[in-house]
Amino acid sequence: MALKKHIIILFILCCLLSTSCTNKTKEELNFKHKTAAQILGNPEYLAISYGGYRMTSREIQPSLEALKEDLKIMYVIGIRIIRTYNLKFPHASNILRAIKELREEDKSFEMYVMLGAWIDCANAWTDLPPNHDIEDEKNNASEIAKAIELANKYPEIVKIIAVGNEAMVHWATPYFVKPKVVLKWVNYLQEKKAQGHLSDSLWITSSDNFASWGGGSSDYHNKDLEQLIAAVDYISVHTYPFHDTHYNSSFWLIPENESSHSEIEKIDAAMERAKSYAVSQYQSVKNYVSSLGIEKPIHIGETGWATTSQGLYGTNGSYAADEYKQALYYKFMREWSNENNVSCFFFEAFDEPWKDANHPNGSENFFGLFTVDGQAKYVLWPLVDNGVFSGLSRDGNSIEKTYKGHKDILLEDVFPPKSALTLTN
């Protein structure tokens, strides 16, 4: 009888210990087993493109603590998936380490990564003419190997590998490759999954311009692209109405029937058209994929709106770049993508001055929702008012509003697009 009582007591203690351990590891297990299929297209997992570079050169790497600051800031605005771009620098691996350490400090901290492997053609970024028919196999193999290493080291964080960033679009003249190159590496990663060398729930894609995915002109359509669409786990589409305010301004000009509207009404209507333009490019890819008899999830791997431009998109060009328009575009794209269960990796979290280091006021430097010193742009002003950033900072700077929170001063830098009627007269 006594032996029986001891066995019962031992059983209860084991159960209690087991429950304690389970509670302790519950979050880790949830993160590890959360899949790309579960988080992509889920409005509770907002996505964003992220680079933590503060300086005009990527040679100056942000510290681990700086990355943690950024991750905490992104977390409080609802971001749960971030996208990186290449693995040549330690930036991506440091992000993964930073997320892991933040999770160790706070078991509820949840952040996942779409890991980008950069893909180049032969002679890319050299004085020699780029050879778009041949890849830079040494560089590309190195990027893929690093992606595999990091995906296996941090399986609870890395949920997606993207082979190339705008690697197939023809206007990327310094480095673009043919679809067969991207297909080669996508198939290689899929084989690694099949062999058990990568998690079978890891999703493989390529992140590229809508035209590269068949949504534009027919000169992109070929058998290699069709095979690539069949090979990826989902399609990651880029769409940039901001750039097309200059290159394809038909949707951007103020139509005659809006000529009597106020300036703000003209801008609001123009931004609605910009959103519709982006959606039409997404839909064009969807239509092309359907025409092949293939069904694939399609998400937006990049879209964004710059807030400053000294050139084509500012007061010397299309009048597109300012914080008011960025806020509207962000709002419209988040609403549409959430309603349609489409992930939208908005470009980007913070301004990055290295993007166009030779032109400090170039638009490429100003796509962030935050300035490089951590000021919240107009789109985030309500969150500042609500105290969301309380206790957070970037490089010692508390998160405060741009323009010192004066909307009237901000609007002095906001102009409507040109009038179609004016241009025809």
C-alpha positions in Angstrom: 0.0 0.0 0.0 2.8 2.4 1.0 4.6 1.6 -2.3 1.5 2.4 -4.2 1.2 5.8 -2.5 4.9 6.5 -3.3 4.2 5.7 -7.0 1.2 7.9 -7.1 3.1 10.8 -5.5 6.0 10.3 -7.9 3.6 10.3 -10.9 2.0 13.6 -9.7 5.5 15.2 -9.3 6.5 14.1 -12.8 3.3 15.6 -14.2 3.9 18.9 -12.4 7.5 19.0 -13.7 6.3 18.1 -17.2 3.7 20.9 -17.1 6.4 23.4 -15.9 8.7 22.4 -18.6 5.9 22.6 -21.2 5.0 26.1 -20.1 8.6 27.1 -20.2 9.1 25.9 -23.8 5.6 26.5 -25.1 6.5 29.8 -26.9 9.7 28.3 -28.4 7.8 25.4 -29.7 5.1 27.6 -31.2 7.7 29.7 -32.9 9.6 26.7 -34.2 6.6 25.1 -35.7 4.9 28.2 -37.1 5.2 28.0 -40.9 5.3 30.4 -43.8 2.0 29.0 -44.8 0.5 30.1 -41.5 2.0 33.6 -41.3 1.9 34.8 -44.9 -1.4 36.4 -45.7 -2.3 36.6 -42.0 -3.3 40.2 -41.1 -2.0 39.5 -37.6 1.6 39.2 -39.0 2.4 42.4 -40.7 5.5 42.4 -43.0 8.1 45.0 -43.8 11.4 45.3 -45.5 14.3 46.1 -43.1 17.8 47.4 -43.4 19.4 48.7 -40.2 22.1 50.8 -41.9 22.6 54.2 -40.4 25.5 55.5 -42.5 26.3 56.1 -46.2 28.1 52.8 -46.5 27.2 49.3 -45.7 30.8 48.7 -44.7 29.8 50.4 -41.4 27.6 47.7 -39.8 24.9 48.4 -37.2 25.7 47.0 -33.8 23.7 44.1 -32.3 22.2 46.6 -29.8 21.2 48.9 -32.6 19.4 46.1 -34.4 17.6 45.2 -31.2 16.4 48.8 -30.9 15.0 48.6 -34.4 13.4 45.2 -33.8 11.6 46.5 -30.7 10.4 49.6 -32.6 9.1 47.5 -35.4 7.4 45.1 -33.0 5.3 47.8 -31.3 3.9 48.9 -34.7 2.7 45.3 -35.3 5.5 44.0 -37.6 6.0 40.3 -37.2 7.8 39.4 -40.5 10.9 41.3 -41.8 12.7 40.9 -45.1 16.4 41.0 -45.7 18.3 41.3 -49.0 21.7 39.7 -49.2 24.2 37.7 -47.1 27.5 39.2 -48.2 27.6 41.3 -45.0 26.9 40.1 -41.5 23.8 42.2 -41.2 21.3 39.3 -41.8 23.0 36.9 -39.5 23.2 39.6 -36.8 19.4 40.3 -37.2 18.8 36.6 -36.6 21.0 36.6 -33.5 19.3 39.8 -32.2 15.9 38.2 -32.6 17.0 35.0 -30.8 18.4 37.1 -27.9 15.3 39.2 -27.6 13.3 36.0 -27.4 15.5 34.7 -24.6 14.8 38.0 -22.8 11.1 37.9 -23.5 9.5 34.6 -24.5 6.6 36.4 -26.1 8.7 38.3 -28.6 7.7 37.0 -32.0 9.5 37.9 -35.2 10.2 36.0 -38.4 12.5 36.5 -41.3 12.3 36.3 -45.1 16.0 35.7 -45.9 17.2 37.1 -49.2 20.0 35.5 -51.1 21.5 38.0 -53.7 21.8 36.7 -57.3 24.1 38.3 -59.9 25.0 37.8 -63.5 28.7 37.4 -64.6 30.7 40.6 -64.4 28.1 42.3 -62.2 29.3 45.5 -60.5 32.6 45.4 -62.3 34.2 47.5 -65.1 33.4 44.7 -67.5 30.1 44.5 -69.5 27.6 42.4 -67.5 26.9 39.0 -69.1 23.2 38.4 -68.5 23.4 34.9 -70.0 25.8 33.6 -67.4 25.6 33.8 -63.7 28.3 34.8 -61.2 28.3 31.2 -59.9 30.9 31.8 -57.1 29.0 34.6 -55.5 25.6 33.0 -56.1 26.7 29.7 -54.6 28.1 31.5 -51.6 24.8 33.3 -51.0 22.8 30.1 -51.3 25.1 28.3 -49.0 24.9 31.0 -46.4 21.1 31.0 -46.6 21.0 27.3 -46.0 23.3 27.6 -43.0 21.3 30.4 -41.4 17.9 28.7 -42.1 19.2 25.6 -40.3 20.8 27.5 -37.5 17.6 29.6 -36.9 14.7 27.4 -38.0 12.3 29.0 -35.5 13.0 32.4 -37.2 13.8 31.9 -40.9 10.5 30.9 -42.6 11.3 31.9 -46.2 14.3 32.1 -48.5 14.1 34.4 -51.5 16.4 33.6 -54.4 17.4 37.0 -55.8 16.0 40.5 -55.4 14.7 42.0 -58.7 17.3 39.6 -60.3 15.2 39.0 -63.4 13.9 42.4 -64.4 15.5 43.8 -67.5 16.0 47.3 -66.3 18.4 46.0 -63.6 21.2 46.2 -66.1 24.2 46.0 -63.8 23.3 42.5 -62.6 20.1 40.8 -63.9 20.0 37.1 -64.9 17.7 35.0 -67.0 15.0 33.0 -65.2 16.9 29.8 -65.8 19.5 30.9 -63.2 17.0 31.6 -60.5 15.2 28.4 -61.4 18.5 26.4 -60.9 18.9 27.7 -57.3 15.2 27.4 -56.4 15.3 23.7 -57.6 18.5 23.2 -55.6 16.8 24.5 -52.4 13.7 22.4 -53.1 15.9 19.4 -53.4 17.6 20.2 -50.1 14.1 20.2 -48.5 13.2 16.9 -50.1 16.5 15.4 -48.8 15.8 16.6 -45.3 18.7 19.1 -45.3 16.2 22.0 -44.9 12.9 22.2 -43.1 10.1 20.9 -45.4 7.9 23.8 -44.2 10.4 26.4 -45.3 9.1 28.3 -48.3 11.3 29.1 -51.3 10.5 32.0 -53.7 12.1 34.7 -55.7 11.2 38.4 -55.0 10.9 40.3 -58.3 9.2 43.0 -60.3 5.6 42.2 -61.5 6.9 42.2 -65.1 9.4 39.5 -64.3 6.6 37.3 -63.1 4.8 37.6 -66.4 2.5 40.4 -65.5 4.1 42.9 -68.0 5.2 42.6 -71.6 5.3 39.2 -73.4 9.1 39.4 -73.8 9.3 38.1 -70.3 7.3 35.0 -71.1 9.3 31.8 -71.6 9.5 28.2 -70.6 12.0 28.8 -67.8 9.7 31.3 -66.2 6.8 28.9 -66.4 9.0 26.2 -64.7 10.1 28.7 -62.1 6.5 29.6 -61.3 5.8 25.9 -60.8 8.9 25.4 -58.7 8.5 28.2 -56.1 6.2 27.8 -53.0 4.7 31.2 -53.6 5.3 34.2 -55.8 6.7 37.5 -54.3 5.7 40.5 -56.5 7.1 44.0 -56.5 5.0 47.0 -57.5 6.0 50.6 -57.4 3.4 53.2 -58.5 5.7 55.8 -56.9 8.4 55.3 -59.6 5.7 55.2 -62.3 4.4 58.6 -61.3 7.3 59.7 -63.6 7.7 56.9 -66.0 4.0 56.2 -66.6 2.1 59.2 -65.4 -1.3 58.4 -67.0 -2.8 57.3 -63.6 -1.1 60.1 -61.8 -2.2 63.2 -63.6 -5.3 65.1 -62.2 -8.2 64.4 -64.7 -10.3 67.3 -65.9 -13.3 66.3 -63.9 -11.3 66.8 -60.7 -9.9 70.2 -61.6 -12.2 72.1 -59.3 -11.3 69.9 -56.3 -9.2 71.2 -53.4 -5.5 70.3 -53.4 -6.0 67.8 -50.6 -9.0 66.2 -52.5 -6.8 66.0 -55.6 -4.0 64.3 -53.7 -6.4 61.8 -51.9 -7.9 60.8 -55.3 -4.5 60.4 -56.8 -3.4 58.1 -54.0 -6.5 56.0 -54.5 -5.5 55.6 -58.1 -1.9 54.8 -57.1 -3.3 52.0 -54.9 -5.5 50.7 -57.7 -2.4 50.8 -60.0 -0.5 48.6 -57.6 -3.4 46.2 -57.3 -3.7 46.0 -61.1 0.0 44.9 -61.4 -0.6 42.3 -58.7 -3.7 41.1 -60.6 -1.7 41.0 -63.9 0.7 38.5 -62.3 -2.2 36.5 -60.9 -3.9 36.4 -64.4 -0.7 35.2 -66.1 -0.1 32.4 -63.5 -3.7 31.3 -63.9 -3.3 31.3 -67.7 -0.6 28.6 -67.2 -3.0 26.5 -65.2 -0.9 26.9 -62.1 -2.2 27.8 -58.7 0.2 29.6 -56.3 -0.1 31.9 -53.4 0.9 35.4 -54.5 2.1 38.1 -52.0 3.7 41.5 -52.3 7.4 41.3 -51.7 7.9 45.1 -52.1 6.0 48.3 -52.4 6.6 51.7 -50.9 6.5 55.4 -51.2 9.4 57.8 -50.7 9.0 61.1 -48.7 11.8 63.2 -50.3 13.2 63.6 -53.8 15.5 66.1 -55.4 14.8 64.7 -58.8 12.2 62.9 -60.8 9.6 62.5 -58.0 9.9 65.9 -56.2 9.0 69.4 -57.0 11.2 69.2 -60.1 9.2 66.2 -61.4 6.0 64.4 -60.5 5.4 65.9 -57.0 5.0 62.4 -55.6 7.4 62.4 -52.7 6.1 63.6 -49.3 5.0 62.2 -46.0 1.3 62.9 -46.5 1.2 60.7 -49.7 3.3 58.0 -48.1 0.8 57.8 -45.2 -2.1 57.4 -47.6 -0.3 54.8 -49.7 0.6 52.8 -46.6 -2.9 53.0 -45.3 -4.5 52.0 -48.6 -2.1 49.1 -49.2 -2.4 47.7 -45.7 -6.2 47.9 -45.9 -6.3 46.1 -49.3 -3.7 43.5 -48.5 -5.3 42.6 -45.1 -8.8 42.4 -46.6 -7.5 40.1 -49.3 -5.2 38.0 -47.1 -2.1 39.1 -49.0 1.2 39.8 -47.2 2.6 43.2 -48.1 6.3 43.7 -47.3 6.2 47.5 -47.2 9.4 49.1 -48.2 10.7 50.1 -45.7 11.1 50.5 -42.0 13.8 53.1 -41.7 15.5 55.5 -44.1 18.9 54.2 -45.3 21.3 56.9 -46.5 23.6 54.4 -48.2 21.1 53.7 -50.9 22.0 56.8 -52.9 25.0 58.0 -51.0 26.1 60.4 -53.8 22.8 62.2 -53.7 21.8 62.9 -50.1 18.3 64.0 -51.1 17.8 61.2 -53.6 14.5 59.4 -53.2 16.1 56.0 -52.6 17.3 57.2 -49.2 13.8 58.1 -48.0 11.4 55.2 -48.2 11.4 54.6 -44.5 8.4 55.0 -42.1 11.1 56.4 -39.7 13.9 58.8 -40.5 17.4 57.6 -40.0 17.6 59.2 -36.5 14.3 57.6 -35.5 11.7 60.3 -36.0 8.3 58.9 -36.9 6.9 60.1 -40.2 3.4 61.3 -40.6 1.9 57.8 -41.1 3.0 57.0 -37.5 2.0 60.2 -35.7 -1.1 58.7 -34.2 1.0 55.9 -32.6 3.3 58.6 -31.1 0.2 60.3 -29.6 -0.9 57.0 -28.2 2.4 56.4 -26.4 3.2 53.3 -28.4 6.9 54.2 -28.5 7.3 55.0 -24.8 10.7 54.0 -23.5 12.0 53.2 -27.0 14.7 55.0 -28.9 17.0 54.8 -31.9 20.7 55.7 -31.3 19.7 57.6 -28.2 16.9 59.5 -29.9 13.4 59.1 -28.5 10.7 58.4 -31.1 9.1 61.8 -31.9 7.1 63.2 -34.8 8.7 64.7 -37.8 7.9 68.4 -38.3 7.7 68.6 -34.5 4.1 67.3 -35.0 2.9 70.4 -36.9 0.7 69.2 -39.8 0.3 72.7 -41.2 4.1 72.9 -41.7 4.2 69.4 -43.2 1.5 70.3 -45.7 3.7 73.2 -47.0 5.8 70.5 -48.6 2.8 68.7 -50.1 1.7 69.4 -53.7 -0.9 67.8 -56.0 0.1 66.1 -59.2 0.1 68.1 -62.4 -3.2 68.6 -64.2 -3.9 66.6 -67.4 -5.7 69.7 -68.7 -2.7 71.9 -68.2 -0.4 69.5 -70.0 -2.7 69.3 -73.0 -3.0 73.0 -73.5 
